[in-house]
Amino acid sequence: MQIDCQQCVEQIGAYALYALSRDERTLVEGHLRSCARCSLFAYHLQSVTHQLPLAVAPMAPSPRVKQRMLAEIQNVIACQMVSAQTPLMTPVASGAPGEPAHQTWPVSRR
């Protein structure tokens, strides 16, 4: 499958920002190899997008934001530790011999 110039131009911004799926990127790159005009447009657009990080002065987070972020990270770590310590439960078959088995879950005794 190939795309035309209009389809390429519609996706070129996302292409320059690396925001296309692999399949979409492959289609755009295929068109760029065969179209000098779209290729030149992509080149200029990419040169602009590479400058975007320089357009805004770097900012350090406020102490409050930093504290909230660290607290959330600690919360996630604590939850992961609790879930790692929780034993996995497996179903147990019950019922008298010769009768259909009923699947039950063991009761956790904490």
Steps between C-alpha positions, in 0.01 A plus 500: 500500500620850422385845604477817292633849578182612677499197730871547566459868590215408737734265688830686465463690830451179695787347303733786598402451866545120483133455583400258223454128530759282329267433207413868453866598526590240235237642262618859550866404455413309184335811358789725609747280310306557179391866540762775518245769593358312800850391598617862510192598702570219749864607528406860586227391740738265682758777534232709674379218725857431611514860626179476706670390825713815482194726471411470868730574790564198723303506825560319825188369673389685811580330832129418542479329160820311573364382839171386346683314225735324743205409727316347204809302399535369857130408498541303176806321637316414824203361305732288287672364810165408659378328184830311471457371857138393449488125433331390183182308561405199293157343470438173685270227370249375757227242501442137590654223289284423200324837513577803282779713645425854611771756463556713810755755609688448827431755771798716585582482870674816610 
